[in-house]
Amino acid sequence: MSMRYTSLKALQRPPRSAPAKTTSYPTLLGADGISSHSVRPNVERLAQVFGATTKTNQYGEFLSVRCWCAQPPSFSADPRALKLLLPETPEEIAHPGEWLFLDTETTGLSGGSGTYPFLVGIAWWEGGGLEIEQLFMREYSEERSLLFALRERIAEHPVVVTFNGKSFDWPLLETRYRMTRKISVPTPRAHLDFLHPARHLWRLRLGSVRLSELERHVLGWDRGADLLSGLIPQIYFDYLRGGPPERLVPVLNHNQMDLRGLAALSSRILSLLSDVETLGQDGLELFGVSRICEKRGEEIRARTLYEKSIASFLPTETDRVARRSLARLAKRQGDFELACELWKDALENSRHGYEAYEQLAIYYERKVRDPEQAREIVKQALDELRRAIQVGDIAPGPYREIKARFDNRLQRLERKSKRPLLEGLASPAQA
């Protein structure tokens, strides 16, 4: 179902009270050398443009923009699905009231101690939908008050949920908390980052796993006009230099879209992890969940899903990877009949299934105790390698590495083949 986001202003609640008149702050230079004092004439108009409320705590003021969205609807996670993402976490984190979706807009995209999170978007399930609050830093001197408010929200909803937050948003926030020297770093009960499961599930199909692309191709959502992330820092800097606050509205819209997309995507991923057999759209989603299950040690379910993904349509290279993974699991579970079938199939359908050659050689040498058959397989692999390097199907580096491995195995197998003969020849002399 296609869904177009409504504008930020249409979703806003009317301010609960008139914005309070702000007090003056000492001049503070930000990361870009801009004086925070220059922004004061725009502060009151900014609150009106955003439909925001001025919040105050022991560290000062900041702006808060609140709205509630019926879409996406609230979602309760299956604890078994969460265990695939965070095996060591308690089952209580599955409670939807514990979750706090988080996304930041910053003065730079590379992080570092000079990067400020001037807008911190947070959201939580409430009333069947998503309650969104955006904490905005009107000037650099409001950073402490914003961070303190965020710390209070994390205490209320201690399971932080992000998209690439473990690599960017959260390390940046930790740095800013430490640099305040006043406010301790919050300690979430758990941190769920949905970027990595999204890669497992959809990168093979889409190539890109940017959140906006996942919304379009996985969720069926249409953001409509959106702001490029790379433009956001400059828009904020222009505001600090006295630019019109209206230019910041698309920044808040972008942040709100990211929060809604993250909430919907987390529901979709956890639904698939719980019951991909019923809810999966194609073989690639089955394949993605099977990889996650194998990584977490759920080998029986992983094997079943690999088999189902192979039975459905998979691109050629993905099908090859799925069969290789299934053979590995079958071997680990002692099903050598299936493993050998898959390895032999790989030799017939792949011009250079060197892993299959190697696994078959190991099987005949160690399990069947037939070094002669193992040696023949190794010779076939070396012949295939020579052909591949001659026609340019393999680069020199991998060729040398794989050839050395098969050469060593062939030498050992030849020694094994000669050993009974040598022992027989030695017996009369010893007698």
N, C-alpha and C positions, 0 to 999 in steps of 0.2 A: 504494500500500500504506500503510495507516495504521500509525503507529508512536507509541507513548506512551513518553515518556522515563521511565526508571527514576529512583529517587531518588538523590541525591548519595551518601548513605551506602552504598547497595548497590554502587555502582561504585568505592568507595574501596579502595585497597590498605591492608593493615594497616601502621601506622607501622614504618619500618625500624629505628627505635630509639626508646626512651622520650624524650619531649620534655625537652630540657635545661632546667635551672633558669635562669631569666632573671636578668640583673643589673639593677640599678637605673639609671634614666636621670634626668638633670636635668629639672625641670619645664619644659614648653614649651607655650605657648598656641597652639591651632590657630586656624583661620579663624573658628570660631564662638565663640572665647573660652573654650573648654573646656580645662582643664588636663590634660595627658597623665598626670600623676602619679596622678590619680584612678582610672585604669583598672587599675593593677597587681594588685589582688586578683582580677580576672577572667582574667588572662592564662593561667594554667595550666589553668583549666577550659575556656577557649576552645579550646586545642589539643586537649583531650580530645573536646570536642563536634564539632570539625571532623574529627577523626582526622588531625591535621596534624603536621608535623615542624617544629621550630624550626631555622631555618637561620642561619648566622653568616658574615659576611664582614668586611672591614676597617672597614666603617662601622657594624657592629652586627648586630642580629637582626631577623628577620621570620618570619612563618609561611608554610609552603609546603604546599599541599594537592595531591596527585597522584592521578590516576586514568587509566585507559585505556578507550576505548570502541571497540567493533567497528563501530558505526554513527556516522557515515557511513564507508564504506570508503575507503582511500587512493585518490588520483586523480592521474594524470599528465596534465598539460596539453599540448595541442597548441600548439607555438610559434606557429603561424600565428594561432590564436585569441588568444593573448596579445598579438600585434602589433596587434590591433584595439583593445586597451585601452591598451597602452603601446608606441607604434610605435618609440621610440628605444632600447628596452631590449635587452640581449643575450639570445640564445636560452637561455643557461644558466639563466635564472630559471624556465624551465619545469620544472626538476628538482624533484620534490616535496619532497626533503629540504631545499631552500632556504627553504621557506615557513614563516612564523610567523604564525598567526592571533592577533589581538590584540583585546581588548575590555576596557574599564575601567568600574569603578563608582566614582563620585566623590561628593564632599561637596556638589556643586551641579551643576545641569544647564545653566547658562549659561556655564561656563568662567570664565576670568579668573584673575589671579594668586593669589587667595585660595581657589581650588578645589583640593582634594587628590584624587589617585587612590588611595583607600584600598585598593582591590582591583584588581589587574591580572591578568586572565585571559589566558593564552597557550596555544597548542596547536600541535602539529606532527604530521605523518604519521610513524607508527612502527609496525612489526610488522603492517602491513596495515590498521591503524585509526588512531585519533586519540589521541595522548597529550596530556593536559591537565594544566597546572600553574597553580595560582592563588596569586598572591603577595599576602599580606594584611598590612596595616599595622595592628598592634594599637594603636598610638598614633602621634601625629604625629612623634615623635623617630625612628621607624623608617623614615621616608621615604627617607633616603639609602641605607640598606642595600637596600631594595626596588628603588630605581632602579638601583643598581649591579648587582643580580642580573638585572634586565631587560636592562640593557646587555650583559651576558655572553650572555644567550640570543639577542639580536639578532645578536651576532657569530657565533653558531653557525648561525643561520637568518636570513640577511640580507634576505629578501624579506618585508616586512611586509604582511599581508593584513587588511583591516578592512571594516566596513560603516559608512559615514559617518565613517571615521577621519581623512580628510584635513581635514575641517571641525571635528571635535571632539577625538577621542582624541589624535591625534598633536600638534596644536598645544598641547594642555594638557600633554602629557608634555614637550615641548620647553621649555615655560615652567618646569616644575618642575625639569628638569635644570639650566637656567640659574640658577635661584634657589638651588640647592645651592652654587654657586660652587666646587664641588669635582669634580663628575663631568661630563665633556664629553657633549654631546648625541650619541647614536648616529647613525650614518649608514647607513641601509638601502641595499642595492643597488637596490631598487625598492620602491614602495608601490602595492599594488593595492587600490583602493577599489571595492567592488562595488555601492555604492548607485546610482551613475549608470547603469551598464548595466541594473540592475534596473528603474529608472524607464523606460528605453527599452522594455524588454520587457513590463512588466506594469502600469504605472500606468494605461494606457487601460482595461484589463480590471478592475483591482481598485480603482482610485482611491487607496488607501493602499498604500505599499510598506514598511510597518513589517515588520521581520524576522519577527515572529510571524505576521503575515498571509501573508507569502510562504511560510513553512513550511507553513501550513495549506492554502493554495490552489494552490501550485506544487509543493511537495515531498510533500504528502500526509501531513505529520507532525502529531501532536497533542501539544502541550506539556502538556495537562492544566492543573492549577492552577498559576498563575504570579503573580509579584509585579509590581505596577505600578511602572514605573521611577521615577515621581515620589515614591514612598514610601521609596526606598532611602536618600537622604541622612539623613532623620530617624531611620531605624532605626540607622544608624551613630552619629549623635549621641547617641541614647538609650543605646547601648552605652558610649560614652565617659563618660557620666554615671553609669555603674555598673549599667546595665540588664543583663538576662540575656543571655548570648551565644547562647543557642538561637535568639533572634529573627534572628540573622544567617544562619542556615542557608538560608532561602529566598533570601537575596541571593546566596549562592554557587551555589545551584541555578540561579537566573536567569542568572547569568554563564556557567555551564557550558552552559546551553541556547543562549545566544547564540553561543558558540564553535562548538558542534556545528551549529547552524543556518547559521552563516557558512560553515563548511567544506563542508557539503552544497550550499549555494546557489552557492558559487564553482564547484563541480564541474558543477552544472546549467547555469550561465551559459556556462562555457567549452565544454561539450559542444554547446550550441546554436550558439555562435559558430563551432565547428568544422564542424558538420553539421546545421544547422537543417532542411534539406530532408528528412532522415530522422527526426530526433528532435523536431522542432517539433510541438506539440500542436494548434495552430490558426493561422489567418491572422494573428492579432495578434502571435504570436511571430515569424512570417516578416517581418512589417512592422517589428517592433522591430529585428531583426538587419539588415534592409536599411538602416534609418536609421543604425545604427552603421557599416556598411560604407561608406555614402555619406560620412559624416563623416570617415572615415579615407582617403578617396580610392580605395576599391576599387569603382569605378563600374560595371564590367561585372557583378560579382557583385551589387551593389546593384540594378541594373536587373533582373536575372533574378529576384531575390527580391521586388521590388515587383510584377512581373508575376504571380508565383505567389501573392502575398498578395491581389492583386485578384481572381484567379481563384477563390480560396476566399472564405469569408464574412467580410466586415469590416463593422463598424458604419458607418452612412451617413457620418458626419463623417470617420472614419478612412479610409474608401474614397476620399473626396474628396481628402484629404491625400496618400494613396498615388498617386493618379492625377496630382496636381499635381507630385509629386516625380519620377514616371516621365517626365512630359512634360519636366521640366527636364533630366533626364539624356539623354533622346532628343535634345533640342535641342543639348546640349553635344557629343553624339557625332555630330551631323550627320544624324540620322534625323528630318527635318522631316515626313515623311509620318505617322509615328506621333505626333509632337508635335502636329501640326495636328489629327489625329483626336481626341486627348485634349482639346485646348483646345476644339474644337467640341462635344465631348460634355459638357464642363463647362458650356458655355452652355445646352445643352438641359436639363441636369439640375440646375442650380443657379440660384437666383433672382438671385444677385449674384456671378458668377464674374469679378470685375473683373480679376484677374490674367490670366485666359484672354483676355478682351477685349484687354488690353494686349499680350500676347504675340502674338496674331494680328495686331494692327495693326503691330507691329514686323516680323513675318514678311513681310507684304505690302508694307510700305514698303521694307525693306532687302534682302530676299531675292528677292522676285518683281518688285520695282520697279514696283509698282502703287499709287501714292499714292491714287487714287480709291477702290479697294477698302479700303485702310487707313482712309481718311476715313469711309467708311460704317460700318465697325466701331466707330470712335470715337464716332460719332453714336449708334449703338445703345447703347453703354456709357453715354453721358450721359443717354439716355432712361431706361435702367434705373435710373440713379442718382436721377433726379428722381422716378420712381415709388417707389423705396425710401424716400426721405426723407419723402415724402407719407404713406406708410402706416406709417412708424415702423420700417422694417426695418434702418435704419442710423442710428447716432448722429451728431449734428451735426459733431463733430470729425473722425472718419474721412471723412464726406461731403465736407467742405471740402477735406481733403487730397487725396482721390482725384479730386474734380472739378477741382481746380487742375491736377493732372497731365494729365488728359484734355483740358482746355481748352488747355494749352500745346501738346500734341501736335496738336490740331485746327488751331490757328493755323499751326503749321509746315507741316502737310500742305496747307492752303489756299494758303499762299505757294508751295509747290512746284507746285500745280496751276495757278496763275496765271503762273508764270515762263515757260513756253514761249510763252504768248500775248503777254506783255509783250515778250519778245525778238523775236517776229514783227512786232509793231507798230513796234518801234524800228528795224527794218532799213531801210525806205524812207527814213526821215528821215536815217539815217546815210549812205545812198547819195546 
